[in-house]
């Protein structure tokens, strides 16, 4: 597990300003050859060099997010090779990053996955976020936001009913086991 002490900065939709802070952006003070980030699969020295530069980059996470969200499969991005990013591309739709959910609830316009979108709706419902605000946050109509809140309320209610039924069943089963364990047939 990786722990960072820096605050998470998620890039806004369409925002490419993070690239100005990237270590791989050549400047007169840091003349980085962009080709270093596009090594051949067998060029381990170039891969190691590129990953070392990415490890120093303050926007490596934004770079990786951008590569995943745009489907970029070329070169080293966010400190990962093409092969290392490949499994992340297929699992991106199920990513659930609560820092991204909180950023959306705070009004940031960032890319979120389907799972994060569901988490925004659930958190909005639990925090009594008005329908109009949820609609604005998710860029949907107020009618659609209301529908999502209704579905959430229904799912919560069904889960509570199922949990109550499971508790009742386990309590009833415990009582039945108690009857079988008692020694009723002892003769004096």
C-alpha positions, 0 to 999 in steps of 0.5 A: 500500500502506498501512502502519500503525504501530499494532498491529492490533486485530481485534474479537472475535465479537459485540464492539461495544465498539470503537464506544465509541472511534469518532470518530463516537460523539457525546460531550459533548466531540465533538458529531458529527452521525451524519447526516454519515455518511449523505450522499447520493451527490452530497453531496461536501462531506458525504462529504469531511467524513465521510471526514476524521473516519474518517481520524482514527478509531482503530477505522476498521479494526474499523468497516470489518470490521464493515460487511463481515462484517455486510453493512452497505451503508449510509453511510460505514463505515471511511472508505469509501462504500457504492460503495467497499465494494461490491467488498469485500463480494463478495471478503470470502470470499477475504480472507486477512489473516495478522494475523487468522490469527495472532490466531486461532492465539493464541486470539482469537475473531474472524471469519475468512473461508474462506481465513483458515480454511484458513490457520489449518489449514495453520499449525496443521498445520505448527506441530504444534498438537494436534487438540483445540486446532485444534477449539477454535480453529475451533469444530468437533469434534475429528473434523472437525479431524482430517479437516482435518489429514488433508486438509492432509497429503494436499494437501502430499504431492500438491504435493511429488509434483507438484513432484518430477515437474516437476523430473524432467521438466525435468531429462529435457527438459534432457538431451534438448535437450543431445542435439539441440544436440550436433553428431553429424554432422560428417564429417572 
